[in-house]
Amino acid sequence: MAALAGLHDIDWSSLEQGSAVPRLLSGLAGGDPTTLRDLYRLAPDGEDVRQWVVSALPFLLDLVTDPAQPLRGEILRLVGDLAGADRTWQMAGRTLSAKRLLAERGGLSDLLVDEDPVVREAAAYTVRAVYRLITNPTGDLWERFAEEPDPGVRLMLLRTSVITGAVGGGYELTKVWLASVADTDDDLRVRISALTEMMALYNPPPFDTGRARQTLLAAYREGLNREPEPVGEIAGPLLAGARMATRQWTPGYHQVVGAVRAGYRDDVTAHLELLHEMLDMDAWDARQDALHEARSLVQRLRGPYGQLVDRAADLLFDKDAQVRAAALRLLQGIGEVARPAADAVWETLSGAKPYIHQGELIPALDILARLGDPRVLPILERLLDDAPHTRDLHRYIAGYGVRARGLGRTLRRVLRSVKQDWSTEIYRAGLLDALIAAVPQEAADYLVAEPLDVTGLARLTLTGRASLSRAAEIRTLLSSEEPDLALAAARAIWFVAGDAEAAATVYDRYLAGSPHAVAAIDGLAELNSRALGRAGVLNRLVKGRSTRGDVAAAAAGALWRITGNPSSVRKLGPVWEASPHLRPGIARLWVETGMLAYGSRFAKAELAIPLRHNLSNLGQGFDEVNEDERLLADCRRILTEKSHFYSR
């Protein structure tokens, strides 16, 4: 009991919650582990410590230095937690006083080489509390790491080194050191920890990608990424220390997967080999991380993803809920590429209720609705009655077009029940657009009072001759000085009243030198042969050296539809090269016009590009993937049909 000399010289009862401390310290000196738990419970979680902590620290440190004490390592860990080893940012109040006392007392360097590995590990942890108050802690930790034989202590030394070194001027050196450890250390736990810590830092340095891949896969196989069991005995209120004792600082391996993939750049084969190896493991975390990475891969690179989609379809029925959710997220973000998995997604819907979650369609239903799968139409119709305000419900119904005509009666009934005022404007607009798309001829009755702005004119255009009663109002807008309104009125007068000349007269105003030229040209294309008199103007736009690429492409397409002469599309090669975003439309033109020989060179080059044509820093979505997949399909068709033509 020499370590507790002077214990009763302190007026513990005057300190907040200090009355029980002498008894607990005496029990701790006697080797009673329950007193350790009770001392933890007296400490606040994530707050400034109480005064009794500062007064008790000298006695606790004396117990640690007593070689006869059976709980030396556990007591030292308690010292670290009380002094804020898990709250390195806290440098004020009584917590700062505790840290200063611990730093001034010294002795941590000696404890780092103690005979007991439990003490050495606790000392490596406790350094975090005082590293801002001592000289060169990181260098001492690195030196000790190189000599330490115990694997658990080496892990603690590594993680503490990151905390102490990744500040100020030591940031870059710490990253280099971690890369060296990840490349060369013999211990798997140490290597994977070094990798995960390095990836958590900004702009990690170069590392051996092959070695990192081996480490990553071995760590998944060994189950090193599993969360350990929670510490039940030390449950609180010092929960931060308990969490630190279990999970440490490992952020997970998905960042390592991303870093290894970054080394593969645009080699889609290497990416897929890694992901398939992860998916084939009997490890839920490996599968979940692989599915997460696969989504970004499909959205960024072109490749043969059939096997990947089939595997994701199988994992929709995995025993682990997180893996099932990750498989759905993958299929939800890759557009048309996910179509082969539609049957498996449909199976997940059997008996699934409700069909919405937090106001949105559940992922499986969302996937099928985006793919236009007709099997979900009855479900969408049911939601019109049960949850008509579901987000995107009306847009998905509209996406089916006339295939959703069976929902027309329900749409009309729901639409009639909606009170028309400002509070229901958005909801009513969604219903109306869905009705127009499904049964346009039956929607005209709901448009008799539709305001004739750009949106209203577009709706009348879709209903066609059924809205003929509003033709006179449409004509008044043909002379509007607002280009968008005039062009919308021109389309409407053609589709509603069949007046081609009135529409063409409006289009003439915007054909040359106008930012609205493409809209005007597309309008002429819809007039077909009735716009034959404008062929000369369109031809000059195709040939003009100063013509914008999008205008030239639109003009070439319009000439084909108006004259039936495909020669103008032979001039779109330079536009293809200069404007990747126009390639889908140009490829479609080459397929339609049969200009396969002309387009084959460009199609072949496009198929050899690993990146999607519309890739941007803003990321890819469902629609962007679909657009690029359509471009690839047209390019393949150009080459296939060309070879068939010459074989005949």
Secondary structure, DSSP 8 states (H G I E B T S, - for coil): -GGGTTGGGS-GGGSTT-TTHHHHHHHHHTT-HHHHHHHHHHS-SSS---HHHHHHHHHHHHHHT-TT-TTHHHHHHHHHHHTTTT-TT--SHHHHHHHHHHHHH--HHHHTT-S-HHHHHHHHHHHHHHGGGSS-HHHHHHHHHHH---HHHHHHHHHHHHHHHSSGGGHHHHHHHHHHHHHH-S-HHHHHHHHHHHHTSSS-----HHHHHHHHHHHHHHTTTS-----STT-SS-HHHHHHHHHTT---SHHHHHHHHHHHTT-HHHHHHHHHHHHTSS-HHHHHHHHHHHHHHHHHB----HHHHHHHHHHTT-SSHHHHHHHHHHHHTSGGGGGGGHHHHHHHTTT---SEETTEE-HHHHHHHHTT-GGGHHHHHHHHHH-TT-BTHHHHHHHTGGGGGGGHHHHHHHHHTS--SGGGHHHHHHHHHHHHHH-GGGSGGGGTT---SHHHHHHHHHHGGGGGGGHHHHHTTTT-SSHHHHHHHHHHHHHHH--HHHHHHHHHTTSSS-TTHHHHHHHHHHHGGGGGGGHHHHHHHHH-TTS-HHHHHHHHHHHHHHH--GGGGGG-HHHHHH-GGGHHHHHHHHHHHT-HHHHHHHHHHHHT--B-TT--TT---HHHHHHHHHHHHHHHHHHHHHHHHHH-
